[in-house]
Amino acid sequence: MGKRAAICAVAQVRNQPEYPHLRFQNMLLECFESIMEQTKVTFDMEKGIRNIITCSDDVFDARTISNNGVTDVVGAHFRGEEKMAQESINGLGYAMACILSGHDDVVLFMGHCKESQSESRLMCTNLAYDPFYCRPLGMDFRSADALQAGEYTEKAGITDEQLAKIVVRARRNGKKNPYARVNDDVDEKTVMSSPMVCDPLRALHCYPVTDWAYAMLIASEERAKEFTKNPVWMAGFGSCMDEYFMGDRDLASNFPLKNAAARAYAKAGVKDPKKDIQLFELSDHAAYQLPLWAEGVGIAGDGKGGAWIDEGGPDTFNVNLSGGHLNGNPLLLGGAARAIECFLQLRGEAGERQVKGVKRALAQAAYGGAGQHQAVLIMES
């Protein structure tokens, strides 16, 4: 059993507002065929892929047992298939555990989400809440995020102008990423005049509806060089869940993210993230979350998010050069998108947005209202 797990190859379709001409199976097939071509991996039960992890959601797919629709197209017929019906970054944590435990030595990880086909992603996320108290009130992830945004922006001195800068930067960076969602150009005035959708969140503060699919091949240290000359190692993973009921949480405390990051840092041997990590991909579903999550992973001081923005923190620490979640990824798949950007940067394959000398990168993802569940993955070249 090896001591490390490696991502050997990635594939993705472009993030788009919608794929009306493709079923999600078609999107996945494109990714699947790319992985097969890149790695020449087989489905031999002795030396090939025996276990496939998929990420999908019954509600967003508008069907029960949503992974049943992808079993054949991901090669999971007559072999192990595990459905990850939660934030996609947890699939990487699970694949890492499968490899390090010795249970598997090659794992295929694929995911999809077509947010465009649901009537309302707010209606979808309303179902995450209990049916007696919160759901009848109309609670959903956006309203939960708005409560957190109000509390955090007051604590950290975040202004509407600073949030506008975050949105403009996300779209500017997204234009350098050939797989990023194409969005209209905006300036700070446009962002600040966009409609208020849930005070203090404006329409342009929130990520846009997006369709996407991806695939990754993960292997043990002993097998990785069979599939690539340039593996990227998963050095540390940590996750943490906050309290279920909103009233039991300190929304601006970053409790789950600080705990998740501490676990990932300990596993990867990170002493000081400001010095030891050269690239950060943070899952900013809304603009205010970029500085909040930056505080959580330790590259901004507690309650200092406003000053961090003004001092150029996002550029200093190479945060979300992909465009981030705010530029457009499906809610369910933000973590996979963050990890893929880290993979490309660590391999020197990020094109126009490439950072020189990247040896270690951090991918973070959140799920649930107001970042209820947090996970952090440390990746190394």
Secondary structure, DSSP 8 states (H G I E B T S, - for coil): --S-EEEEEEEE---BS--TT--HHHHHHHHHHHHHHHH-----TTTS--EEEEE--HHHHTSSSGGGGTTTTTT-TTSEEEEE-S-THHHHHHHHHHHHTTS-SEEEEEEEEEGGGSS-HHHHHHTTS-TTTTGGGT--HHHHHHHHHHHHHHHHT--HHHHHHHHHHHHHHHTT-TTS-------HHHHHTS-EEETTEEGGGB----EEEEEEEEEETTTGGGT-SS-EEEEEEEEEE--SSGGGS-TTS-HHHHHHHHHHHHHHT-S-HHHH-SEEE---SBTTHHHHHHHHHTSS-TT-HHHHHHTTHHHHTTB-TT-HHHHH--GGGHHHHHHHHHHHHHTT--GGG--TT--EEEEEEEESTTS-EEEEEEEE-
